[in-house]
Amino acid sequence: MLSFGVTVLPDPPYTRLIELVQLAEQQGFEYAWTYDSHVLWQESFPVMALVADRTSKIKLGHMVTNPGTREPTVLSSAYATLHDISDGRMIMGIGRGDSARRYIGQQPVKVAEFERALEMIKPFMNGKEVQWNDKDLQLKWVRPELPPIEMHVAGYGPKALAVAGRQGDGVIIQLADPDIIQWIMATARKAAEEAGRDPAALKCIVSAPSHISGDLADAREQVRWFPAMVSNHVKDLIDRYGTDGSVVPQALTDYVQARKFYDYNEHSRVGASHGEFVTDEICDRFCVLGTAEQSMAKLRELESIGVDQFNIYLMTHGQEETLKAYGGDIIPQFSSVAA
């Protein structure tokens, strides 16, 4: 069954993030996420503590944090503390670090280092004893009665996806293109199986903007920034694997050929000039756009290929309207099926 989440930027005023998450909770969303890019936006961890204090049911996490700008023991302790404050509602999204790292002049964390960190973070934040830097460490104050914090791993390339398959509870995919989603999940599940894990247990979280409107032209303008953001990751893959489709599907690499530049100062902003190269077709493939009926058809398709959660990147105009359209017209259609 498809569940629903929303991602809100930690943009000032911080009260805005709290208001939007409270509204999402009222509208039946099960998850609320925020970015973790501490120079581009406000430092999200203290804001998340406030969100946890002012909500009661919705699960909370980062889409995504990373073990580079966040030293892994600090990150684990922060999540364990928020898990205590929220009474067991934290869920971690983690990647190698894109804007958070590049904006301060660092590269994404190397894949091997990334995997080493994840191997420690998952048990450590859940109160287990781990070995790190040749030391035995434990967060002895973790409340054992709380449910474990899940860890979902973001990636596009074969190596990062293999880490997701070996270490994660699920895979975070930043685009809503069914063909690419199926390739990504197959890649991660193969690694899970090779590691002796149950590949079917790996969850699939799809994150993309959604704009519910009869004006498709306007909806596309609202989201052109998003495939441009995805192109940052794809460009790294092209540099490594080329564009012949032998490793990474051409459905993912072809559209990036027209890209000219990327400005992190406009990261995740409507109207970002670096989104000019993105075609209407790519907007439609990567996002969930159109009327409630059109959006529902796309969401049903995602559900049919095994997507567990659709998470709306709420960096578009009419944020309240989007949440209410989902709460009123879309989420009930999916929950009533289960009932």
Stockholm file with secondary structure:
# STOCKHOLM 1.0

chainA/1-339         MLSFGVTVLPDPPYTRLIELVQLAEQQGFEYAWTYDSHVLWQESFPVMALVADRTSKIKLGHMVTNPGTREPTVLSSAYATLHDISDGRMIMGIGRGDSARRYIGQQPVKVAEFERALEMIKPFMNGKEVQWNDKDLQLKWVRPELPPIEMHVAGYGPKALAVAGRQGDGVIIQLADPDIIQWIMATARKAAEEAGRDPAALKCIVSAPSHISGDLADAREQVRWFPAMVSNHVKDLIDRYGTDGSVVPQALTDYVQARKFYDYNEHSRVGASHGEFVTDEICDRFCVLGTAEQSMAKLRELESIGVDQFNIYLMTHGQEETLKAYGGDIIPQFSSVAA
#=GR chainA/1-339 SS CCEEEEEECCCSSHHHHHHHHHHHHHTTCCEEEECCCTTTSCCHHHHHHHHHHTCSSCEEEESCBCTTTSCHHHHHHHHHHHHHHTTSCBEEEECSCSHHHHTTTCCCCCHHHHHHHHHHHHHHHTTCCEEETTEEECCTTCCTTSCCCEEEEECCSHHHHHHHHHHCSEEEESCCCHHHHHHHHHHHHHHHHHTTSCGGGCEEEEEECEEECSCHHHHHHHHTHHHHHHHHHHHHHHHHHCSSSSSSCHHHHGGGGGCCCCCGGGTTCTTCGGGTTCCHHHHHHHSEEESHHHHHHHHHHHHHTTCCEEEEECCSSCHHHHHHHIIIIIHHHHHHHHC
#=GC SS_cons         CCEEEEEECCCSSHHHHHHHHHHHHHTTCCEEEECCCTTTSCCHHHHHHHHHHTCSSCEEEESCBCTTTSCHHHHHHHHHHHHHHTTSCBEEEECSCSHHHHTTTCCCCCHHHHHHHHHHHHHHHTTCCEEETTEEECCTTCCTTSCCCEEEEECCSHHHHHHHHHHCSEEEESCCCHHHHHHHHHHHHHHHHHTTSCGGGCEEEEEECEEECSCHHHHHHHHTHHHHHHHHHHHHHHHHHCSSSSSSCHHHHGGGGGCCCCCGGGTTCTTCGGGTTCCHHHHHHHSEEESHHHHHHHHHHHHHTTCCEEEEECCSSCHHHHHHHIIIIIHHHHHHHHC
//
